[in-house]
Amino acid sequence: MNSQRTLSLQPRIAFLIVFSLCLVLGGLIGMNMPALAQDETPEAQATPAEPPASDPTVVSSYAGSDSCGECHKSIHTNWETTRHSQAFSSPIFQRDWTKLGSDVQCLRCHTTGFDPATGKYVQEGVTCESCHGPFNPDHPMTPMPVQADAELCAQCHENTTNEWHASKHAAAGILCEACHDQHAQKPKAATVTELCTNCHKENNEAFTHGTHAQAGLECSNCHMYSAPRTTSPVGGLVATGHTFSVGSEACIGCHKDTVHSRDEIVKLSGEVNKVSTANVDTLEKTVKDQESEITALKSESTVRLYTGLAQGAIVGLLMGAVTAWIVSKRIRLVEESENE
């Protein structure tokens, strides 16, 4: 009867064991799986959305950069080598854009004729029509000028323009095109330092003869310093140094090895200055005193050595004698016990 009852319980026990294991495993898997949004499916998450491509069928008044280049050849040639023309194809943009999830809103500034409603665009990169607007059929009879103000640049260069607003350049009414060639995207001078000294003539001579200039640095190395990037930019925005102010991070960027050792350098420099002004007789006396001190220390060291050896010998004799006595007593006890 008992065996039958045991057999009848075995299926129930097996069921409970398997059920419990499945319950525990399901709970563990559920806790470690990422939650899906209500309007997403596993298939949608597993397949990343492909970036939108240019759409040549878009009906618009955009003519394309090649059309502008038929007349404005030199400007078009300069533009082809700029960051504007490579704003979409740049490996840096493609890398950061991928890390940001290929957000189509980034294409507002990295393409021409972007339509936020469809995610489509007319041409890759920042072309002539990005700034001058869609082609006017009456051009060249009707000019297509660009309003020369920072607000146009701010449509894409928002972070840079905000920095500029906080600078003395903005307060003095010095706009972007005062320093930048819009088409070539280069400074309006052979070097950055020459560009700065067009206005800051009073600082030119002091800088030219300074150690920074002799080391090959330019004004922008300090006044437009930005720390090297180690992570992807937040929202695609990075600091560009257009406040033109110099902070401690600019110094630390080059002088990392001396920032924390400045006090020691000052101390050692003071000691060197003291030595250079010291009297020769005083130095000779100092050397003799130090030699005498060294001789005394050597003698004291020798005395300490011999003293230590003597003390060790005395202690060794005493300990050895005690040990020998204990051993001999032990031997006698063993012999007497054997004789008995």
N, C-alpha and C positions, 0 to 999 in steps of 0.2 A: 504493500500500500504506500509506504514512504517513498519507495523508488519511483512508483508511478507519479506520485505528487511532484517529486523532483523533476521528472521528465516533462511534466506539464508546465512547470515554471520556467524551464530553459528558454523556450521561444520568447516569453515575456521579458526575461532578463536580457536576451540578445537584442530584442527590439529597443529596450531602454538604453542599452549601451550604445548602439548605433545611432539612435535618436539624439542622445546626449552629445556624442562626438560631432555629429552634423551641426547641432545647435551651436556648439562652441566654435567650430571652424567657420560657420557662417557669420557669427558675431565678429570674429577676428578679421575675416576678409572684409566685412562691411565697414569696420573701423578704419582700415588702411586704404580703402578705395577712395579716390577723389570724388567729391559730390558733383553731379551733373546739374546744369541749369535746367529749369523746367521746360524751356523751349529747345533744349539740345538733346541729341541722341548720341549714343556711343560712336555711331558711324560719323556723325558730324564732327565730333572731337578728334577722332583718329585721323581725319583727312583735313589738313590745313587748307585754308582758302587760298586760291592762286591769286597773285597780284594782278590787278587790272592791266590790260595792255592798251597801247595807243589805238585809237579808233579813227582810221582815216575816213570813215563814212559819215562822221559827225558833220552835220550841215552847219557851217558857221562862216564867218567872214575872215577867219585866220588864213593867211597865205603861206606861212612857213618861213623859216630863216633863209632858205635857199633863194626864195623870191626876193628878199631884201638884199641878199648878196649879189644879185645881178647888177645892182647900181652901186651899192656901198661895199665894194670889194675889199678895200683895206680894213674897214671896220669889221666886216664879217670874218676876215682872216685872223685879226687879233682876237675876236670873240671865240673862235673855234678852239683856242688853246687855254681858255679861262675856266675857272671853277663853275661859272654860270652855265657854260655849255655842257659841262660834265656833272651837273648837279644831280642827275638821275643815275648815270652810268658809273659814277665814282664808286670804287670798291669800299671806301669808308662808309658812304651812305648806304650801300646795299647791305653791308654788315650790320650797321646800327639799325637800319630799317627792319631787317629780319629779326633782330633781337627784340624790337618793339612790337612784333606781331604783324608786320607789314600793314600798318594802319594807313588806309587810303588818304586820310587827311594830311599825311606828310607830303602827298603829291601836289598839294596846293602850292607849295613853294619849290618843288623839285621838277615840275613839269609846266608846260604852257597850255592854256586853254582847259584847265581842269574843271570838270563839272561835278560838284559834290553830290548832286542828286543821283548820278549814275556811276560815279567813280571812274569815268573815262576822261581821257585827255587827248589833246591834238598832237603835241610833240614832246619828246623827252627833253629835259633840261630847261634852263631859263633862257629863252630866246628873246629876240628883239621885241616881239609882240607882248612879252610879259611885262615890259615897262612902258612901251609906246602904245600899247593897246592893239586890238585887232586891226588888220590892214584896212585903210580907207581907200576905196576905189578911185577917189579923186586925187590921190597922192601921185605925183609930187606937186600938183597944182595946189592942193591943200596940205600944209605941213602937218607933221605928226610929232609935235614937241613933247618933252617930258617936263612936268612941273618939278623944278629943282628945289625940293625940300626933303627933309628927313622922313616925312611921313610915307613917301613912296617906298623908301628902303625899309621902313618899319613894317611894311606888309609881310615881309619874310624875315628880316633881320630884327626881330622884336627885341631880343635880349641885348643885342649890340646897341640898338637905339636907346633903350632904357639906360644903359650905362653911359652913353653919350649925354643924355639929358642931365645926368648927375655931374658932368664934367664942367670945367671952366671953358672948354671950347663951345659948349652949347650956350653958356651965359654970354659969350662974346659973339655969338651968331655965326660961328664957323661951322658950316654944313659939311656933309659927307664928301661932296664933289670938290671941296677945297683941297682935300688931300688925295682922293681916289680918282683915278681915271676910270670912268664907268664902263667903257667898252673893253679896255685892256685889263681892267681890274688890277692895276699896279699903282704904286705911289707916283705922284706927279714930280718925281725927282729920281736921280740915279740911285740914291740910297735913302734910307729912312732918316738918317742923321741930317742929310742935306735938306730933306723935306722939312724937318722940324726947325732947322736953323734959318729957314726963309723968314720965319716970324720971330723965333727965339734967338735973335742974334747976340743978345747980352750973355747967353749961356754957352755960346759956341766955343769961345776961346778957352774957358775954364775946362770944358769937357774934352776938347781936342788934345789938351796937354795933360789930361788925367790918365791914371793907370787903366781905367775901364776902356777908354778909346784905344790906348796902346795895345790892349789885349784883344782888340777886334770887336768890341761890343758896340752896339748902337743904342740910341735913346730908347727904342722900343723894348730892348731886352729888360729894362727896369720899369719903364713907365707903362708898358703894356704886358707885363709878365702874367702868365697864367700857368698854374701847376699842370704838369703832364697828366694826361688822362689815364686812369687805371680801370675805369668802369664805363659802361654805356651811358651816354648822356641822358638826363631826365627829360623826357619829352622831346629829345633831339636838340636841346638847348645847352650851350656851353658858354663859359665866361670867355670874353675876348679882350679884356683889358682896355676898353674904351672910356674908362673913367680917367685914365692917364695918371692915376695916383700911385705912388710907390709905397708899398707896405713891407712889413718884415719878411713876408713869404718870398719876396723877390730876392732879398739878401740870402735867405736860407737856401733858396734854389741853387745857388752857386757855392756858398760858403758853409756847407753843412759840416765840414771837418773842423771849422774854427769857431763856430757859433758858441759851443759850450766850453771851449778852451780859451776864451778871450781873457779871463781873469789870470790864468796861468801865464799867458803870453805877456800881459802887462807886468806881472810879477817878475818874470825872467828878464824882460826888457829893463826894468828898474835895476836889477842886480848887475846887468851888463853895464849900465850907465855908471853905477857905483864903482865897478872895477876899472872902467876907463878913466875915472877921475881920481883913483886911489894913488897914494904915494908909494914909490918903489920900495923904499926902506920899510914902510909899514907892511907891504906884501911879503918881503923877505923875512921879517920878524914873525909874521903869521905862519909862514911855511915852516920855520924852525920850531915854533911852538907845536905845530901839528905833528912834526916828525918826532919830537920828544914825547908827545902824548902817545903816538903809535908805538914807540920803543917801550914805554911803561906798560902799555896794554899787553904787549908780547911777553914781557917778563912776568906780569901778573898771570897771564894765561899758563905759562910754564909752571909757576908755583902751584896753581890750582890743579894742574895735571898730576904732579908728584904727590900733592896732598891727597888727592883722590885715590891714587894707587896705594898709598900707605894705609889709608882708612879701609880700603877694600881688603888688604892683606890681613889686617887685624881681625876684621869681622870674619874673614874666611877661616882663620885659625881657630877662632872660638867655635864657630859652627861646625867645623870639621871635627874638633875634639868631642863635642857633644854627640855628634852623630856616631863616631867610632865607639864611644862608651855604650850608647844604646844598643848598637849592633852586637857588641861583645856580651852584654848582659843577656841578650836574646839567645845567643849561641850557647851560653852556659846553661840556660834553662832547658834548652833542647837536649843537650848532652845528659843532664841529670835525669830527665824524663826517660831517655833511652836506656840509661843504666838501670833504672828502677824496673 
